[in-house]
Amino acid sequence: MAVSTVAFRYAKSLFDLAQEKGLTEDIQNDMLFFKRTLAENRQLALVLKNPIVRSEKKNQVVNAVFGGRINPLSMAFFGIVARKNREAIVDAIADQFIRLYDESKGIKRATVTTTVPLTDELRTAFKALVTKSTGAKGVELEEQTNPNLIGGYVLRIGDEQLDASLRSQLNELKLEFLS
């Protein structure tokens, strides 16, 4: 079975339980914290994905890192995932949970890449652009910088991309001249 299908099933179960208990905000924050921790600590991510490391050991590591920092429901969920030998997909489960939460709240996540950090005015303009194009109730904007763009921006909303960078425009001109 595909990882995304299995991850969705686990995430949906956790999301439904969190809604039932009135803990969706807390569990959402836990999943964001979990994703951020994995992104910042590559070795933790590798341990969780390593099939040689026993499930009990992985569960001990998760308890040591996250115990007392996240909601008991999230800790219990991670324990269930460990018992089912699904630790390798726990980051995908977190992604699916975040997606379900965003859908329930009408939030769209977008990534904007520019050559320099955004000002408050530009940040507001990009959020308005995403809201207008998607009809979202809220926008979570991730900002990245890439000096190779030369100028302009690249805006990603889900699997759609708007590339208004000078680099892409120069590449298009180059292709026109070559043909």
Residue pairs with C-beta under 8 A, 6 or more apart in sequence:
3 89
3 92
4 92
4 96
6 86
6 89
7 89
7 92
7 93
7 95
7 96
8 96
10 81
10 86
10 89
10 93
10 96
11 93
11 94
11 95
11 96
11 97
11 99
11 100
12 96
12 100
14 27
14 77
14 93
14 97
15 24
15 27
15 97
15 100
15 101
15 104
17 73
18 24
18 26
18 27
18 73
21 73
23 71
23 73
24 101
24 104
26 71
26 73
26 74
27 71
27 73
27 74
27 97
28 97
28 98
28 101
30 70
30 71
30 74
31 74
31 94
31 97
31 98
31 101
32 98
33 69
33 70
34 66
34 70
34 74
34 90
34 91
34 94
35 91
35 94
35 95
35 98
37 44
37 65
37 66
38 44
38 45
38 48
38 91
39 45
44 61
44 65
45 91
47 53
47 58
47 61
48 58
48 61
48 62
48 87
48 88
48 90
48 91
49 87
49 88
51 88
55 82
55 83
55 85
55 87
56 82
58 82
58 87
59 78
59 79
59 82
59 83
59 87
62 75
62 78
62 82
62 87
63 75
66 74
66 75
66 78
67 75
78 90
81 87
81 90
81 93
86 93
101 107
102 108
102 109
102 140
105 137
105 138
106 136
106 137
106 138
107 136
107 137
107 138
107 139
107 140
108 130
108 131
108 134
108 136
108 138
108 139
108 140
108 157
108 158
109 139
109 140
109 142
109 157
109 158
110 126
110 130
110 139
110 140
110 141
110 142
110 155
110 156
110 157
111 141
111 142
111 143
111 144
111 155
111 156
112 118
112 126
112 141
112 142
112 143
112 144
112 153
112 154
112 155
112 156
113 144
113 145
113 146
113 149
113 153
113 154
113 155
113 156
113 165
114 122
114 143
114 144
114 145
114 146
114 149
114 152
114 153
115 145
115 146
115 147
115 149
115 150
115 151
115 152
116 145
117 143
117 145
118 126
118 143
123 141
123 143
126 141
126 153
126 155
127 139
127 141
129 155
130 136
130 139
130 141
130 155
130 157
131 139
133 157
134 157
146 154
148 167
149 165
149 166
149 167
150 165
150 166
150 167
150 170
151 165
151 166
152 164
152 165
152 166
152 167
152 168
152 169
153 164
153 165
154 161
154 162
154 163
154 164
154 165
154 168
155 161
155 162
155 164
156 162
